[in-house]
Amino acid sequence: MSKNFKFIFPAVFLVLLSSFGAFAQGAKVAPRISAVRAQLFYDSTGKFSPDVLASKDFALFNTIIGEGSAEAASTSTFVTVEISGKNLSVGSFKVEITATGDKNRVIQKKVIPVEIYDARTKFFAPVWLYDTGCEKIKISARLIGKGVPASAVTKTIGFVCGE
C-alpha cells in the first residue's frame, strides 16, 4: 500500500461521512399521528389536568363535580393531536379529529390543516370539547389528503358518572 493511500483514504472517508450527515438532515419523514392527549379544564381554577390518556390510574368518575382524580370540577376537555414529519414532499394535508359519545353520537368533528415545513418536525392540532364528564368519549384522529400515508389513532376517555 502506498504512503499516499494512507493519507487519502481517511480524507475521502471523512468527506463521504459529512455528505451522508447532510443527506440525513434533509431526509423526508412521512407524516404520522404521534400522540393524542386529553386534559380536563378545571372551571374554578382555569388550570388543566395532566394528560388523562397517559395514566391508567387517572379516575374519571364524576369529574363534573371534582371527584375521582380531578383536582376540581371539570365540564370541558382539551384534546391535542400531535403530528410528526420532516421536509414533507406531500401536498397540503389535514388532520380530521372526531369525538363520539354514546351510540356513536358525534360530539365534535374538526378538520384542521397541518403545517409542517422546513426545519419544523411537529404540529399540534387542538380541539376543545364542551359538556364532558359523564359519558365515554372516543377520539379518532386521521390524516387526510392526496398522497398522505395512512395514519390513524383512536383513544377513549373513560368518563363515567354515578352515585
N, C-alpha and C positions, 0 to 999 in steps of 0.2 A: 504494500500500500504506500502510495507516495505521500510525502510530507504535506503537500498542498491539500490532499483529500482530507487529512485530519483536521484542517482548519476550515475547509469549505463545507464539509458535511454538517458540523454544528450550526454554521451560519444559515445554511439552507433550511435546516430543521427549525430554527427559530423563526425564520420568515414564514414558513408553512404554518407553524403553530399560531403566530399572530394573525395570519389570514383566516385561520379557522375560527379564532375568537371573534373577529369582526363579522364573519359569516353567521356565527351562532347568535350574536346580538341582534342581527337583522332577521332571524328566523321567524317564520309565521307560526303562530299557535292558534288553532281553531277556537272560536268562541265556545264557551260552555257555561252552564249554571254551576257555580262552585259552592254556593251556600244559600240557604233560606233561613232567615232569623225572624223571630216574633217577640215583641216586648210589650208588656202591659203598660198602659199610660195611667198613672195614678192621678185621679181627678182632683184630689185635695192638695197635692204637693207639686204637681207639674213635673214629676220625675218619672223615669222609666225603670222597669224591672230589668233584671238580666234576661238574656235570651231564654224564653221558656221552652224552646225546642231543643236546646243544648243539654238540658238536665232532665233525666228521667224522674228525679226526686222532687221537681217543682210541682206542688199540688195545685191544681186549677179548680178547686172546689169553692163555689160561692165567692168568686173574685169580685162580683158586683158589690159585695158588702165588706170586702177586705179580708175574707177568710182564706183558708188554705195557706199557700206560701206567699200570698200577696202581702205587701207591706201596708197597703191602704186600699180603699175601694177603687175598682177599675171597671169602666164600661166601654173602653176602646183599646184597640191593639194596633201597634205599628209593625208592619211587616216590611222586611228588606230582602230583596233578591240580589245576590251578588253574581255578576257575570265577569268571567276572566277571558283574556285572549291577548294577542300581541301582533302588531303590524298586520292587521287583517286585510285579506285581499277580497273578501266577500263584499258585496254592495251593502247598502244600508239594510239593517235588520232590526228586529224589535223583540221585546220580551212580552209575552202575554201572561198575565197573572190573574188567576181566577180563584176566588174564595167561595166555597159552597158550604151550606149548612145541612140541616136535616132534610132527608128526601131529595138530595141534590139541588136544593134551592140555591140559586146564585145570589150571593150576598153582594159581591162586587167583582167586576171584571175590568181590567185595565190593560191597555196595550201601550207600551212605553218605548220610544225609540232609544236604541242603545248607542252610546258614543264612546268607542274605544279607538284611539288613533295615536300615531306617533309613539312616544315612549309610555303612554298610559297603558296599564295592563288590567285595570278593573273598572267596573261601572256598577253603581248601586241604584237599583230601581225601588222606589218607595211606594207603599200602599197603606193608607190609613183605613182601618175597619172600625165602624161605629156600632154601638149596641151589642158588644160582645160580652161573653162571660157565662152564659148558661148552656149553650149548645156547642157541640164539637164543630170545629171549622176545618175543612180540608183546603189547604193551599196548594194549588197546582201552578207551576211556572214552566213555560216552554219558550224556546227561541223560535221565531218565525221570520221568514224572508227567503228570497231566492238564493240558492247555493249555500245556505247555512246548514251545517251538520245538525242532525237531531240531538237535542239536549233538553231533557225534561226532568223535573224533580217534583215530587208530591210529599207534603208533610201534613200531619194532623195536629191541631191544637186541641187538646183534650179537655175543654171546658165542661163543667157539669155543675148543676145546682140541685139543692135538696135541703131537707130539714135535718 
